[in-house]
């Protein structure tokens, strides 16, 4: 293929993938499936007819994409919401993944006639979850989850990939290296997680320090700096025998909690980069699939998927959350929303590059598991959440024509305050109450319109006030706004 043909195909696939996201929102189809479907249609047995069976290249594209997706997810994590359930998430992302892998592995031994370590390898590959699919489905149905469900699922899915990667590579080494013994994985686990966590912690500080100290003439160069430092983080962790994905996630998590110049711009850039990486990864992995190879394994794949959904995942969740104050309804929901996503498909390429026997069986079974899991569980999540009374209305952040970036040394922040229908300030002019508080009303949102906050503007119920002030003054203003006229 000529370079022009390649560029044309890239342009077409990117455009079609973006347009398909509208279908996802409208019909509640997870965008993951659409991206994979586009890849399959473009592949050797699809209408595109692009010959592609390079598992090594697909693995490389998937791994690089995962680095930036995980980093962006770490930066977007709301630590204040995550902090109360951090240990719940840590236990689920380590012991939960291990228990799921072991139970699923034993099922694979009997269903597929695998050896014990071949079964454990398959169990390890499908052991991690993907909350992005969950929230995409909920968003399309205008449903969210009550706290602490949402932050717990986000944190678990963001932090359980390193454990799945460790178990997968560990099982591969037991299958391919002579005289390898299972207990040799324990010190390797400590080194892998320890060095990954240490590298991520130190690099989060190093990245923030660099962005603060470096003085660039062009704002567009700051994301380039963070891209290079994210890649540094991964490579340093791997060179130190640590887990690079864990290091990248913790670096993003640490950065997300700090204030530094151009933070909002850098966040937006990495969000865009994350979407590009997701499209590239899913379409590439979809192209690697030969649909004709899936059909002979449909029975085994279907049985293994349902055992994973109804046995392995629930057992791991209920055991891991037993020490914590978590209700049975919450454990049930967490068990059901443990969807498989992109990471299992990426991990399914590892046996190809390592020369593991039956590598094509692993890949096709995992692909089948992911598709069925997303279809069955994904479609039913809103119903299950409502049935368990753990659903909540979806509150979307309002977009304003004003941007504010909090910088170091500045105590003020920009928040929106909704005026209740019975508030004592309804019908009053801004000058009548705002002068009594150390708050600046920057903008007023009324329906689909925006009003300038002139002193003579009369407030109405349902108005959203965009207020600039420090935390204490904001609380005082909120108490005034919430006070009823009849109180």
N, C-alpha and C positions, 0 to 999 in steps of 0.2 A: 504494500500500500504506500502511496506517496504521502508526503507530509501534509499536503492539502486535503487528501482523503481522511487522514487521521484527525486533522483539525475540524473537518466538517462533521465527522461522527461525534467528536467531543462536544461540539456546539449543539448538535441535535439532541444528544443524550442529556446534557445539562438542562436544555430548555424544556424538553419533555418531562424530565424529573421534577422541575420546579412547577410546571403547570399541573402535574399529577397531584401535588400537595393540595390543590383546591378540591380535587375529588376526595382526598382523604378527609378533609374537614366536613365536606357535605354529606358523605355517605358513611362516615365513621369507620373507614378502612385505614388501618395503621399505615403510615407513609413508608415504613420499612418494607411492607409487602409490595407496595407499588414500585419502589426502587428496585427491589429484587426481581419483580416481574418484568420491568423494563430491561434489566440485564439479561434475563432468560430469553426474552423476545429478540434481543439483539445478538445473542450467541449463536453457536454453530447450528443448533437445531431450531432456531427461531427465524422470524421473517427477516431479521437483519443479516443473518448468515456470517457474522464475524467469527472467524476461526480463533478460538481462544481456549487453551487447556494448560496454561502455564501456572501451576499452583504456586511455584516459588515467587513469581511476580505478584500474584494475587495476595500472597501472605505479606509481602513487603508493603504493598499499597495499603492493605488492611492495618498493618502495624503502625505505619506512619500516620494514617488517618486516626487511629485509636489514640495516639499520643495527644493530638490536638483536641480531639473530642473530650477526652478525660480531663485535660487541663482546663478547657472551657467550662466543663461541668463543675470542677472544683472552684473556679472563680465565681460561679453563679450561686454556689451554696450559701444559704442564709444561716450563718453560724448561730445566731441568737435562737433560731427555731430548732437547730440541730443539736445544740449543746445539751438539752435535757435528755435526749435519747441516744447520745453518742455511744454509750456502752452497749445498748441494745443492738445498734448497727454494727459495732465491732464484733460482737459475738456471732451475729448472723452472717457477717461477711467472712468469717474464718471458720468457726466450728460448723455453722450452718451449711456452708459450701462443702466442707469435708463430709458431713453426714449425708447430704444429698448425693455427692459423688459416689460414696461407698454403697448406698442402697441401690442407686440406679445402676452402678457397676455390677452388682450381684444379679439384678434382673437381666442385664445384657448378657451375662455369662450363660444363663439358661435359655434366653430367647434366641440369641444369635450363635450359640455354641462356641463362644469365645473362651480363651483361657482367662484365668483370674485377672491378670494384669492388662489383658486386652479389654476386658469388661470395665476395669477401673479407669482405663484411659478414656473410654467412651463416656463413663459417668463423670469424669473430671471435665471433659470438654463441654458438657451441657449443664454444668453445675452453677454457673453464674446467671444473674437476672439482668433485665434491662427495663428500668422504670420509664425511660423516655417513651417507649411504646404505650405504657399504661397511661401516662398523662396526655399523650396525643389522643387516645381514645376518649378519655374523660373530657378533654377540652372540646372535642367535636360534638359531644353530647351535652355540653354546657353543665358538666358536673365536676365537682372537686371532692376531696376527701377531708374529713375532720382531722385536726391535730390530735395526736402526733403522727398520724398515718402518713401524711404527705412527706414531711421531712425525713421520717424513718425510712421510707421506701427509696427516696432520692439518695440518702446517705448510703444505704445498703448497696444499691445498684452501682453507685460510684466507687465504692471501696471493695466490692467483692471480686472484681476482675483480677487483681493481683494473685489472690489465692487460687482461682481457677487456672491461671497461667502457670503458677508454681506446680500444682498437682498434675497438669497436663505434661509439662516438660519433665517432671519427676517420673511419671509413668512411662514416658517415651525412653528415658534413660534406662529404666529397669528392663524394658523390652529390647533395647538395642545394644547395651553395653554388657559384656560378659562379666559375671561375678558381682553384679550390682545387687545390693541387698536393701530391703525396705527401710531398715533403721538408719541407713546412711542419709536418708532424706531429712531427718530431724535437725542435725546441725546445719544442713544446707538451708532448711526453712528459716532457722534463726538468723543466719547470715543474710538470706534473701530479703526477709522482711525488715530486719534491723538496719541494714545498710540502705535499703530503699527509703525507710522512714527518716533516717538521719539525713540522707542526701536531699530529700524533699524539704525537710524543715530548714536546713541551712541554705538551700538554693532559693527558697521563698524569700528569705531575708536578703540574700545577695541580689535577687532580681529587683526587689523594691528599692534597695540601696542604689543600684545602678541607675534605675529610672529616675530616682530623685537627684542624683549627682550629675548625670550626663546632661549636657546642655546642647540640644540639637536645634538647628535653625528651622527645620521642617517637622511639623507634627506627624506627618505620615511616616517618618522613620522610626518612631517609637514602637509601633507594632513589629517592625522588622527586628528591632533589638530583642523584644520579648520572644519572637519566634526562635531566634538563635539561642537564647538562654533556656528556652524550654527543651530544645534539642540537646543542649549542653547537659541539662538536668538528667535527661534519659540516659545519655551516653556515659556520664560520670557514674551514675548508679550501676549500670551494667558492668562497667570496667571495675567497679568496686565489689562485684559479685552480688549486687543488690537487685531489687525488683524495680525496673525502670518505670513501669506503669504506676506503681505505688508512689514513687518519687515525684512523678509528674502530677498526680492527683493532689498530693499534699502540698506541692509547690503552688498549685492553683488555689487550693483551699486557704493557704496562708496569705497569698496575695489578695484574695477577696476580702480579707478582714482588715487590710491596711489601707491608709490613705496615701496616695502618691499622685504626682502630676499626670494629667491626661488619662486618668483611670477609666473614665466613662468611654472615651474614644477607643482605648485599648480593649475594653470589654466588648464593645460593639464589633470591633474588627475580629476578635477571636470567635465571637458568635457566628459571624459570616463565614469565617474559615472553617468552623466546626460543621456548618451545613454543607459546604463544598466537599469536605472530607467524608461526610456521611453519604452524599450522593456518589462520590467516586468509589467508596468502599463497597456499598451495597450493589451498585451496578456491576462492578468488577466481579464480585462474588457471584452475582446472578449469572453473569456470562460464563462462569466456570462450571455451571450446572448443566448436565445433560438430562432433560426431563425423561427420556426413555430409560435412563438408569435408575430413576426413582421408583417406577412402578413395581419392579420385582421385590422391592423392600418395603412396599406400602403396608403390608400386614404387620411386619415386625416393628416398623417405625410407629405405626398407630398404637400398638399395644404398649411399646416402651414410653410413648408420650403420655398416655393416660396413667401409667404407673408412676411416672415422674410427677404428674400433676396431682394425683389423688393419694399417693402414698409417700413418695420420697420427700417432696417439698413440705407437705403438712407435718410429717414426723420431725423433720429438721427444725421447722419454725416453732412447734410446740415445745420441743426439748430445749431449744436455745433461749426461748423467752420465759421458761418456767421460773427462773430466779427473779424476774422483774414483775412489777405490778402492771400486767397487761391482761385485759379481759379476753374471754374465749372468743367473743365476736371479733376483736381486733386481731387475734392470732389467726382466726379463720380467713379474714380478709387478706392479711399479709401472705398467707399460704396461697391464696387463689391468684393474687396479682404477681406471682413470681414468674413472669413471662420470660422466655428465652429470646435473645435478640442477636445483635451483630457479633458479639464476642465469641459465642459458641461456633459460629460459622468461620470466623477467622482462625480459631483454635483447631478447627477441623482440617485446615490446610497444613498444620504442623506435621502430622504423620506422613504426608506426601514428601516433604522436604527432608524428613529424617529417615526415609526408607523403611517405614513400618509396614509389615504385611497388612493386607486388607485396607489400605489407606482410602481407596475409593468407597468402601463400605462405610467407613467412619463419616466421610464427608456427606454422602447421600442420606444416611440415617439422621445426621445432625440437621441437615437442611430440612428434612421432612419434619423433625421434631419442632424446629423453630416455626415453620409455617403453620402446623396444626396448633401449636401452643398459642400463637398470636391470634389465629382465627377463633378458636374455641374460647379461650380465656379472655382475649381482648374484647370480643363482642359482648361478653356477659358481665364484664366488670361493673358497668353502671347499674345493672339489675342487682348484682350481688351486694354492691355497696348500699343501695337503697334497702334491700332486704335485711341487711345487718344494721341498718340505721346509722351508718358511718359516712353517708354522703353529705355534701354541703354545697350550697350554690357556688358557682364559679364566679369569682370576683376578678375581673380583668383590670390591670393597671391602666388608668386613663393616660392618654398621650397628650402632652401639652406642647404648645409652640415655643416653650422656653426651656432651656436646659440649665441645670445648676450642678456644678461639680464641687463637692466639699474638699477643701485642701487642708493640709496639716496646719494646726494653729488656729483654725476657725471653728468655733463651737456651734455656730448656727447650721441648721439644715432645712431643706425644703420639704414640706409635707402638705397633703391635702386634707381638709376638714370638711365634712358634709354637714350642712345645716338641716337638722331634723324638722319635720313639719310643724311640731308644736314648740319649737325653740323660742326663747324670749327675745332673740334678736331679729326674728322675722318681722318685716315691716319697718325696721329701723334703718337709719342711714349708717354707713360705715363710720363716719366721724363721731357718732353717738357712743360707740363702745370701743372702737379700736384704739383711740387715743389713751385709753386707760391701761393698755397692755403693751408690753415691749415686743410687739409683733408687727411685721410688715406684710400686708396682703399684696402679693405680687400680681395675682390674676384671679378672676372669678369665672368659673365655668357654669353656664346655665343652659342646660339642654345640649344642643349642638353648637352653641355660640360661646364666644369668650368676651368678657367685658373688662374694660380697664377699671381698676378700683379707685375711682374718684370719690372724694369724701361724701358727695351728695347721692351716691348710688344706694338705692333701697334694696335690702337683701330679701330674698324670697326663699321659701322652703324648697329643699332639694339643691340649692346652690352648693357648689364645691369651691371652697376657698383654698387657693394655693398660697401657703403661708411660709415666710422665712423668719425663723427665730431659733433660740436655743431650746433644749429639751424642757427645762423648767417652765419657761414662758409659754411654750406650746401646750403643756398640760393645763396651765391656768386658763388659757384661751378656750381649750376644749371643754373645760368644766363650765365656762360661761355659755358656750354655744349649746351644750347639751341640756342646760337648765330649762325646764318647761315654763311656759308663761303662767301656768296655773300653780306652780310650786310656791 
